[in-house]
């Protein structure tokens, strides 16, 4: 069962921006799983939409929140990229330790 999005929120722009920056910082320190952070980012996007729908944002608040959201998404992308790079390095190291296989006739 899909829930309807809520058009009204009690979240303040200052609180949401602080939370987003805190999540981004924790993610950049490797303290949070990138997939979890991506899911949080989607929830943050919905909260921002609800704030915009409720017309509760001033122009400076909107700019601050957009910057915070971009920071969060960029951090998530970087952390996922680093995670993939580490996985590739482990595979390459594993392959380098394996003896070469004879070619098929």
N, C-alpha and C positions, 0 to 999 in steps of 0.2 A: 504494500500500500504506500503510495507516494504522498508525502505531506506537501501542502501548499506552502510557498514561501511567505514569511511574515513580512508585512510591509511596514511594521512599526518596531522599533528597537529602543532599548533603554541604554544602549552602549553610547558612551561619549566619544567624540572624535579623538580627544587626548588619550583616553584609556585604550582605545583600539590601536592608535599609533604606537603607544608605549609597548603594548603586548606584541605587536608585529615586530618591532625592533628587537625585543627580548628574544622572541622565537628565532629571528634571523641570526642574532648573535650566538645563541646556543647551538644552532645548526652549523654555523661556521666553525665552532669549536669542536664539532664532531660529537656533541652531547645528545643529539637527537637523530633518529633514523630519517634519512631523506624522504622515504615514502610517507612516513608519518607527517613530516613537515609539508609535503605536497598536499596531503589531505587537509591539514590545517589551513594551508593557503587557499584551497577551494572554499572552505568555510568562511574564511576572512573575506573572500570576494563576495560571498552571499551577504555577509553582514554589511559590507560597504554598499552593495546594491540596495539593501533595506534602508540604510541611512540616506542614500540619495533619493529613494522613493518617498521617504518621509519628509523630504526637503529640510533636513536638519543641518545640512552642511553649509558653512560659509566657504567662500572661495579659498581663503588660506587653509582652512581645515581640509578641504578637498585635495589641495595640492600636497599637503603634508601626508595625507593618507595614501595618495597615489604614489608618492615617493617611497613610503614605507612598504607598500605592496610590491612595488618594483624591486626594492631591495630584497624582500623575502623571496620572490620568485627567482631573482638572479642568484641569490645564495643557494637556493635549492638546486638550481641547475648546475652550479659549480660543484656542490657537494656530490651530486649524482655522477657528474663527470669524473671527479676524483675517485669515486668508488669504482666506476667502470675501469679506469686506468689501473687501479690496484689489482682488480680481478684479472685484467689482461697480463699484467706483469707476473702474477702468480702462475697463470697458464704458460707463459713463455718460459719461466724458470722451471716449471715441471717438464715441459717439452724438452728443454735443454738437458735435463738430467736423464731423459730416456735414451737408451741406445738406439741408433738409427735402424730403421726397419729395412730389410732387403727389398729391392725393387721387384715387382711382379714380373714374371717372364712374358 
